[in-house]
Amino acid sequence: MAGTECLFCRIARREVKAEIVGETDGLVAFKDINPQAPTHVLLIPTEHLPRLADATEAHTPVLGRLLQFANRLARQYGLEAGYRVVLNNGAQAGQTVFHLHLHLLGGRPMTWPPG
């Protein structure tokens, strides 16, 4: 799907309503509409990038910023006891919106394997 029509691109541009909980340096975080944990936040780059597999060396800074942003949000949500960061790559891995995004999950014990 082209970036202009992508759901997460539209959320980043504020064309689609979402509960935005943070924003920094080309990144946006918002609550998942189908939470799988008491804290379930999605973090996205504002630039359209369909999957991690599509990332190039040039995307290294934004990928690092995503993880640092997740860490900052985890502290903000009081998840010091533990949290999970998930990035699904492709339909077979469970990716349903093809715009790179991290899931920040916390507020309950996590089990392994995840699924």
C-alpha positions in Angstrom: 0.0 0.0 0.0 1.3 3.4 -0.9 2.4 5.6 2.0 -0.3 8.1 1.3 -3.1 5.6 1.9 -1.4 3.6 4.7 -3.5 3.7 7.9 -0.4 4.4 10.1 0.7 7.2 7.7 -2.7 8.7 8.0 -2.5 8.5 11.8 0.9 10.2 11.8 -0.6 13.0 9.7 -3.6 13.2 12.1 -6.1 12.3 9.3 -7.3 9.3 11.3 -8.0 9.6 15.0 -5.8 7.7 17.5 -4.9 8.2 21.1 -1.4 9.6 20.6 0.8 9.2 23.7 4.1 10.6 22.4 6.0 12.1 19.6 9.6 12.8 18.9 12.0 13.3 16.0 10.0 11.7 13.2 8.3 9.1 15.5 4.8 8.8 16.8 3.4 6.5 19.5 -0.3 5.7 20.1 -2.4 3.2 22.0 -3.3 0.0 20.2 -7.1 -0.3 19.6 -6.9 -4.0 20.4 -4.6 -4.1 23.4 -3.0 -7.4 24.3 -1.6 -6.1 27.7 -2.5 -3.4 30.1 0.0 -1.2 28.3 0.0 -1.7 24.6 1.5 1.1 22.6 2.5 1.2 18.9 5.5 3.2 17.8 5.9 4.2 14.2 8.3 6.3 12.1 6.4 9.0 10.3 8.2 8.0 7.1 6.5 5.1 5.4 8.5 1.9 5.6 6.4 -1.2 5.0 8.5 -3.8 6.8 11.8 -4.2 8.7 13.0 -6.3 5.7 12.6 -3.1 3.5 15.0 -1.1 5.8 18.3 -0.1 4.4 21.5 1.1 6.1 20.0 4.6 5.8 17.2 3.6 8.2 19.6 2.7 11.0 19.2 6.0 12.8 15.4 5.8 12.8 15.5 2.1 14.0 17.7 3.1 16.9 15.5 6.0 17.8 12.4 3.7 17.8 14.1 1.5 20.4 15.1 4.5 22.5 11.6 5.9 22.3 10.2 2.6 23.4 12.5 2.6 26.4 11.5 6.2 27.3 7.8 5.3 27.0 8.3 2.2 29.1 9.7 4.4 31.9 6.8 6.8 31.5 4.3 4.0 31.9 6.2 2.6 35.0 7.2 -0.6 33.3 10.6 -0.9 35.0 9.8 -4.4 36.2 9.7 -5.6 32.6 8.2 -5.0 29.2 8.3 -6.6 25.7 9.0 -4.9 22.4 7.7 -6.8 19.4 8.3 -6.1 15.7 6.4 -8.4 13.3 7.9 -8.6 9.8 5.5 -9.8 7.1 2.1 -11.5 7.1 3.5 -14.9 8.2 4.9 -13.2 11.4 1.5 -11.6 12.1 2.0 -8.1 10.6 -1.4 -6.8 9.6 -0.5 -3.1 8.9 2.3 -2.8 6.4 4.0 0.2 8.0 7.0 -0.6 10.3 5.9 -0.5 13.9 7.0 -1.7 17.3 4.6 -3.0 19.9 5.4 -1.9 23.5 3.7 -4.4 25.8 3.7 -4.4 29.6 1.8 -4.3 32.8 1.5 -8.1 33.1 3.8 -11.1 33.2 4.8 -12.2 29.7 5.2 -15.9 28.8 7.5 -17.7 26.3 7.1 -18.7 23.6 4.9 -15.8 22.6 2.8 -17.6 20.0 
